[in-house]
Amino acid sequence: DAPGGVVDVPYLDKLVSKLHIGEVIIDGISYVQDAKKATYTHDQFKNIAGDLFQMSKKRHCAVCVMMQANRETQNCKDEKGEIFPTIFQAEGSDQPARIATTVFTMRQIFDRHVLDLRLEKARSAKNQKQTFSYAWDINTGTKDYMPGDSADGSIAPQGVAPASPNVHVDLPNISVPTLSPFAVPEVSSVVDSEEDVDFD
C-alpha cells in the first residue's frame, strides 16, 4: 500500500526505479490519482496516461492500464448485433487510448462462455482490427483459443492451424502486456518505419 493510500505516477515511478520492475499493470485507471490535480475526470485520465507513458519510456518498462467501458457501449454493436466497445466508449475519457501505443477492447458473451479481444490500435503494427476469441471459464481459469474465419470477424493468427473448440492451442505471448492469463498471438515490432507487420 502507498503511504496515505495515494497511488499516483510519481509513486509508481519510484517503485519501478527502486525494484527494477519491467511491467506495471494497473487494474483500473480510476484508482490512480492525478499528480497534476486536474479538476475534470477527462483531464485527470489524460494526465495519468501521459505520465505513465513518460514513465514507461524513462524506465524502459511496459505499462498496461485497464479501463471500464461507459454506458454508451450498449449502443455500440458489431455486425452480429453483439455489444462490442471501441476506444471511444472508455470510462471518463478516450485520452488514455489516444496516448497508448497498443489498445485492445474486450467483451464477454456470457451465454456462450466466450471472451473476445479486439485490437483497436497498434502504432507499431498493421492494424486490421483483428478479434481473438477464447472459450473460457472464469470459475476454473481454463481457456482455449478459438481460431475463427473472416465470416465471424475473427482470424486465426499466422502459423496456427484451425482447431475445434475442444482442442487446446498454446499461443506465444504478445510483445506488449495484455490481460493475464490469456495469451494472444505475437505482434512483432516494425523494423522499418515504412514497413507494417502483416497478420495474413
C-alpha positions in Angstrom: 0.0 0.0 0.0 1.1 3.5 -0.8 1.7 6.0 2.1 -1.6 7.6 2.9 -3.3 5.4 0.4 -2.4 7.7 -2.5 -1.2 6.0 -5.7 0.0 8.3 -8.3 2.5 8.1 -11.1 5.4 9.7 -9.2 4.9 7.0 -6.5 4.8 4.2 -9.2 7.9 5.7 -10.8 9.8 5.4 -7.5 8.7 1.8 -7.1 9.7 0.9 -10.7 13.1 2.5 -10.3 13.8 1.0 -6.9 12.6 -2.5 -7.6 13.6 -2.6 -11.4 10.1 -3.5 -12.4 9.7 -4.5 -16.0 5.9 -4.4 -16.3 3.3 -2.4 -14.4 -0.3 -3.5 -14.6 -2.9 -1.0 -13.4 -6.3 -2.7 -12.9 -8.4 0.4 -13.3 -7.1 3.9 -14.1 -9.7 5.4 -11.8 -7.7 4.0 -8.8 -4.7 6.2 -9.8 -4.6 9.8 -8.6 -3.6 12.7 -10.9 -0.4 14.2 -9.6 -1.2 17.4 -11.5 -4.6 17.5 -9.7 -6.8 18.5 -12.7 -10.4 19.3 -11.9 -12.2 17.2 -14.5 -12.0 13.4 -14.9 -11.1 13.5 -18.6 -8.2 15.8 -17.8 -7.1 13.6 -14.9 -7.1 10.5 -17.1 -5.2 12.3 -19.8 -2.6 13.4 -17.3 -2.3 10.0 -15.7 -1.9 8.3 -19.1 0.6 10.8 -20.3 2.7 10.5 -17.1 2.6 6.7 -17.3 3.7 6.8 -21.0 6.7 9.0 -20.0 7.5 6.7 -17.1 7.4 3.8 -19.4 9.9 5.5 -21.8 12.2 6.7 -19.0 12.3 3.4 -17.0 12.0 1.0 -20.0 9.1 -0.8 -18.5 5.8 -1.9 -20.1 2.6 -0.4 -18.7 -0.8 -2.0 -19.1 -3.8 0.0 -18.0 -7.4 -1.3 -17.7 -10.4 0.9 -18.2 -14.0 0.1 -18.0 -16.4 0.8 -20.8 -19.1 3.5 -20.3 -22.8 3.1 -20.7 -22.7 4.2 -24.4 -21.3 0.8 -25.1 -24.8 -0.6 -25.1 -25.4 1.2 -28.4 -22.1 0.0 -30.0 -22.7 -3.3 -31.7 -20.9 -5.5 -34.2 -22.2 -6.9 -37.4 -24.0 -9.7 -35.5 -25.7 -7.3 -33.1 -23.4 -8.2 -30.1 -22.2 -5.3 -28.0 -18.5 -4.6 -28.5 -16.9 -1.4 -27.1 -14.4 0.7 -29.1 -11.8 3.2 -28.0 -14.5 5.8 -27.7 -16.5 4.0 -25.1 -13.8 4.2 -22.4 -14.9 5.4 -19.0 -14.3 9.1 -18.3 -12.1 9.9 -21.3 -10.7 8.4 -24.5 -7.5 10.2 -23.9 -5.6 7.2 -22.4 -6.4 5.3 -25.6 -5.2 8.1 -27.7 -1.9 8.2 -25.8 -1.4 4.4 -25.7 0.8 2.6 -28.1 -1.5 -0.5 -28.3 -5.2 -0.8 -27.3 -7.3 -3.8 -27.0 -11.0 -3.8 -26.2 -12.7 -6.8 -24.8 -16.1 -8.3 -24.2 -17.5 -11.4 -22.6 -20.5 -13.2 -24.1 -21.8 -14.9 -21.0 -24.3 -17.3 -22.5 -21.7 -18.8 -24.9 -18.7 -18.6 -22.4 -16.7 -16.5 -24.9 -14.2 -13.8 -24.3 -13.3 -11.6 -27.3 -10.2 -9.3 -27.5 -10.1 -6.9 -30.4 -7.0 -5.0 -31.5 -8.3 -1.4 -31.7 -5.0 0.5 -32.1 -1.4 -0.5 -32.8 1.3 2.1 -33.5 3.9 -0.5 -34.2 1.9 -3.0 -36.4 -0.6 -3.0 -39.2 -4.0 -3.0 -37.6 -6.8 -4.8 -39.2 -8.9 -4.8 -36.0 -8.4 -8.5 -35.5 -10.6 -10.2 -33.0 -9.2 -13.1 -30.9 -11.7 -15.3 -29.3 -11.4 -17.6 -26.3 -13.7 -20.2 -24.8 -13.1 -19.6 -21.1 -14.5 -20.4 -17.7 -13.9 -17.6 -15.1 -14.5 -20.0 -12.3 -11.8 -22.5 -13.2 -9.4 -20.3 -15.2 -9.5 -22.6 -18.2 -9.2 -21.1 -21.6 -8.9 -22.3 -25.2 -8.2 -20.1 -28.2 -10.9 -20.4 -30.8 -9.5 -19.7 -34.3 -12.2 -18.3 -36.5 -12.6 -17.2 -40.0 -13.4 -13.9 -41.8 -17.1 -14.8 -41.7 -17.3 -14.2 -37.9 -14.9 -11.3 -37.8 -12.0 -13.1 -36.1 -8.9 -14.6 -37.7 -6.5 -17.4 -36.9 -3.0 -15.9 -36.4 -0.2 -16.9 -38.7 1.2 -20.3 -38.0 -1.9 -21.6 -36.0 -3.9 -24.3 -37.6 -7.7 -24.2 -37.2 -8.8 -26.3 -34.2 -12.1 -27.4 -32.7 -13.2 -25.5 -29.6 -12.2 -28.6 -27.6 -8.6 -28.5 -28.7 -6.1 -26.6 -26.6 -3.9 -24.2 -28.6 -0.8 -22.6 -26.9 0.0 -19.3 -28.4 3.0 -17.1 -27.8 2.7 -14.1 -25.6 2.2 -10.8 -27.2 5.1 -8.4 -27.2 3.2 -5.8 -25.2 1.4 -6.5 -21.9 -2.2 -7.7 -22.1 -4.7 -9.3 -19.8 -3.4 -12.3 -17.9 -3.9 -15.3 -18.0 -4.8 -15.0 -21.7 -2.1 -15.4 -24.4 -2.7 -13.7 -27.7 -0.7 -14.0 -31.0 2.6 -12.3 -31.0 2.8 -8.8 -32.6 6.3 -8.1 -33.8 7.8 -4.6 -33.7 8.1 -2.8 -37.0 11.7 -3.0 -38.2 11.4 0.0 -40.5 9.1 2.9 -40.1 7.8 2.3 -43.6 7.1 -1.4 -43.0 4.0 -2.8 -41.4 3.6 -6.2 -39.8 1.0 -8.3 -41.7 -1.1 -10.9 -39.9 -2.1 -12.7 -43.1 
